[in-house]
Amino acid sequence: MGASGKPKLILGLEWGFWVVLAAAGIVLGLILGKIGESMFIKSMQIMDYDFLGFAERPIAAVLILAGVATMVASAVRHFRRSRVATGG
């Protein structure tokens, strides 16, 4: 038995599962990164390199706001956990 009460074999399978998920994320990032970059360049050319043009389109504005909100929420959560861990 491992420290968590689970047999070591199952713990090993869990770690293997997470390694596969991490590799899948890297592969997706490598493949979709090139596609996303080329689409971003095309859209910037269409909008005459005006980044605020993304905010004029409602769907793009919502997606940008959702991304920013996710990053802010993650930062706040990390900050609160670090304050609790240090006792401050």
C-alpha positions in Angstrom: 0.0 0.0 0.0 1.1 3.6 -0.7 1.0 6.5 1.7 -2.5 7.4 0.5 -3.8 3.9 1.2 -4.0 3.0 -2.5 -2.0 0.1 -3.9 1.2 1.4 -5.6 0.2 -0.1 -8.9 -3.0 2.0 -9.1 -1.0 5.1 -8.1 1.5 4.3 -10.9 -1.4 4.1 -13.4 -2.7 7.4 -12.2 0.6 9.1 -12.8 0.9 7.5 -16.2 -2.6 8.8 -17.0 -1.5 12.4 -16.1 1.7 12.1 -18.2 -0.4 11.1 -21.2 -2.7 14.1 -20.6 0.3 16.4 -20.4 1.7 15.0 -23.6 -1.6 15.4 -25.4 -1.8 19.1 -24.3 1.7 19.7 -25.7 0.9 18.0 -29.0 -2.4 20.0 -29.3 -0.5 23.2 -28.5 2.1 22.5 -31.2 -0.4 21.7 -33.8 -3.1 24.3 -33.0 -0.5 27.0 -32.2 0.6 27.3 -35.8 -3.0 27.4 -37.0 -4.0 30.0 -34.4 -1.1 32.2 -35.2 -1.8 32.2 -38.9 -5.5 33.0 -38.3 -4.5 35.8 -35.9 -2.2 37.3 -38.6 -4.9 37.1 -41.2 -7.5 38.7 -38.9 -5.0 41.5 -38.0 -4.5 42.2 -41.7 -8.2 42.3 -42.3 -8.6 44.9 -39.5 -5.7 47.0 -40.7 -3.6 45.9 -37.6 -6.1 47.5 -35.2 -6.2 45.2 -32.1 -9.3 47.0 -30.8 -11.2 45.7 -33.8 -11.6 42.4 -31.8 -13.6 44.2 -29.2 -16.1 45.5 -31.8 -17.2 42.0 -32.6 -19.5 40.7 -29.8 -18.4 37.0 -29.8 -14.7 37.9 -29.9 -15.2 40.5 -27.1 -17.0 37.8 -24.9 -14.2 35.3 -25.5 -11.5 37.8 -24.7 -13.4 38.9 -21.5 -13.8 35.2 -20.5 -10.1 34.6 -21.0 -9.1 37.6 -18.9 -11.6 36.7 -16.2 -10.2 33.2 -16.0 -6.7 34.5 -15.7 -7.7 37.0 -13.0 -9.6 34.4 -11.0 -6.7 32.0 -11.2 -4.3 34.7 -9.9 -6.6 35.7 -7.1 -7.0 32.0 -6.1 -3.3 31.5 -6.1 -2.8 34.7 -4.1 -5.3 33.6 -1.4 -3.8 30.2 -1.1 -0.3 31.6 -0.7 -1.5 34.0 2.0 -3.3 31.1 3.9 -0.2 29.0 3.6 2.1 31.7 5.0 -0.4 32.6 7.7 -0.7 36.2 6.5 
